[in-house]
Amino acid sequence: MRAALPFLLILPACTEPALEVVDRVAQAVERRDEGAIRQRLATTYADPLGGEAEVLQDLRGFFERFDNLRIDLEDPHEKKKASELETEVTALLDAELVGHPTWRVIGPVHFELVRQDGWRIRSGLFTELRDAMRLADARRAALEANDAQALAPHLHPRYRDGDLDAQQALARLAHDLDGMKVRLEVTNYRLEIREQEAHLDEHYRMTVNDQPMPPAVARLTLGRNVGRYAIEAGLYPAEAQ
């Protein structure tokens, strides 16, 4: 019996159904349990943001930035693939990450799983949320650095705000930022994930040349470009032109 004990200890983890694996990973993120997350990642994990190192680095960022993590996966269901070694779990993500700023997130998410000594997540571990956070950080950094061109890689090829295309929006932004000292204090984000795009509301207060501005909301439309989110609209909404 003693010789069999190590096998028995790992057996439950190896036989977790795909739905349970995804649920356990969400719980592990809430608990900030990196070991439990690693245990359920495939050795071949990859998404548009990178591999295992990148997803773990992003999740560590969650643990550092947020005081409280609530991650609910509602109505999870499994979609079988042609191969018995692969499957997909889809659920409605309803999450609140409380910090400075707070993120509120809702929308469909998809997890790809593969059999590697039991089901393991191969792709899709909160990719949309992680990508939107990276994009929001890049936008804020560009504004505070007075560097409109730093936003160029983050604008979608079909970017449009009324009559403004991407190049015109960047030119206007460069003009508006010229000689300005900008600080952006974001209180909260609201991210609505859709299948092919997302909507990100950024609630903020801007300080320009040490002069506080009234609270405002940036409403950004995000579209997928080579698997990554890019800003499709919202730098200069039509009503502000």
Residue pairs with C-beta under 8 A, 6 or more apart in sequence:
13 39
13 40
13 118
14 117
14 118
15 118
16 24
16 40
16 118
16 119
17 119
18 78
18 87
18 89
18 113
18 119
19 76
19 77
19 78
19 89
21 40
21 113
21 118
21 119
21 120
21 121
22 73
22 76
22 89
22 91
22 111
22 113
22 121
23 73
23 76
24 36
24 40
25 36
25 37
25 40
25 121
25 125
26 71
26 72
26 73
27 36
27 71
28 34
28 36
28 37
28 40
29 37
29 59
29 62
29 69
29 71
29 126
30 69
30 70
30 71
32 62
32 63
32 69
34 56
34 59
34 60
37 56
37 59
38 52
38 56
40 119
40 120
40 121
41 52
41 55
41 120
41 121
41 125
42 113
42 114
42 116
42 120
42 121
42 122
43 52
43 116
43 120
44 114
44 116
44 122
45 51
45 52
45 55
45 120
45 121
45 122
45 123
45 125
46 122
46 123
47 55
47 123
47 124
47 125
47 127
47 227
48 127
48 131
48 226
48 227
48 228
49 55
49 58
49 127
49 130
49 131
49 134
49 228
55 125
55 130
58 130
58 133
58 134
59 125
59 126
61 133
62 69
62 97
63 69
65 97
65 99
65 100
66 97
66 98
66 99
66 102
66 103
67 98
67 99
68 96
68 97
68 98
68 99
69 95
69 97
69 98
70 95
70 96
70 97
70 98
71 93
71 95
72 93
72 94
72 95
73 91
73 92
73 93
73 94
73 109
74 91
74 92
74 93
74 94
75 91
75 92
76 89
76 90
76 91
77 89
77 90
77 91
78 87
78 88
78 89
79 87
79 88
79 89
79 90
80 87
81 87
81 88
84 115
85 114
85 115
86 112
86 113
86 114
86 115
86 122
87 112
87 113
87 119
88 110
88 111
88 112
88 113
89 110
89 111
89 113
90 108
90 109
90 110
90 111
91 108
91 109
91 111
92 106
92 107
92 108
92 109
93 105
93 106
93 107
93 108
93 109
93 126
93 129
93 193
94 105
94 106
95 103
95 104
95 105
95 106
95 129
96 102
96 103
96 104
96 105
97 103
97 105
101 186
101 187
101 188
101 189
101 203
102 187
102 188
102 189
103 129
103 133
103 188
103 189
103 191
104 188
104 189
104 190
104 191
105 129
105 191
105 193
106 191
106 192
106 193
107 128
107 191
107 192
107 193
107 194
107 198
108 193
108 194
108 195
109 124
109 126
109 127
109 128
109 193
110 124
111 121
111 123
111 124
111 125
112 121
112 122
112 123
112 124
113 119
113 120
113 121
113 122
114 120
114 122
128 191
128 193
128 198
128 229
129 191
129 193
131 228
131 229
132 189
132 191
132 198
132 200
132 222
132 229
135 154
135 200
135 222
135 229
135 230
135 231
136 186
136 189
136 200
136 202
138 150
138 151
138 154
139 151
139 154
139 231
140 184
140 186
141 150
142 148
142 150
142 151
142 154
143 177
143 182
143 184
144 182
144 183
144 184
146 177
146 178
146 180
146 181
146 182
147 177
148 170
148 171
148 173
148 174
148 177
149 170
149 174
151 170
151 173
151 231
151 235
152 166
152 170
154 230
154 231
155 166
155 169
155 170
155 230
155 231
156 166
156 223
156 225
156 230
156 231
156 232
157 166
157 225
157 230
158 223
158 232
159 165
159 166
159 169
159 230
159 231
159 232
159 233
160 232
160 233
161 169
161 233
161 234
161 235
161 236
161 237
161 238
161 241
162 236
162 237
162 238
162 241
163 238
163 241
164 172
164 235
164 236
164 241
169 235
169 236
172 236
173 235
173 236
180 208
180 209
181 208
181 209
181 210
182 206
182 207
182 208
183 206
183 207
184 204
184 205
184 206
184 207
185 204
185 205
185 206
185 207
186 202
186 203
186 204
187 203
187 204
187 205
187 215
188 203
189 200
189 201
189 202
189 203
190 200
190 201
190 203
191 198
191 199
191 200
191 201
192 198
192 199
192 200
196 223
196 224
197 221
197 222
197 223
197 224
197 232
198 221
198 222
198 229
199 219
199 220
199 221
199 222
200 219
200 220
200 222
201 217
201 218
201 219
201 220
202 217
202 218
202 219
202 220
203 215
203 216
203 217
204 215
204 216
204 217
204 218
205 212
205 213
205 214
205 215
205 216
206 212
206 213
206 216
207 213
218 234
219 234
219 237
220 231
220 232
220 233
220 234
220 235
221 231
221 232
221 233
221 234
222 229
222 230
222 231
222 232
223 229
223 230
223 232
224 230
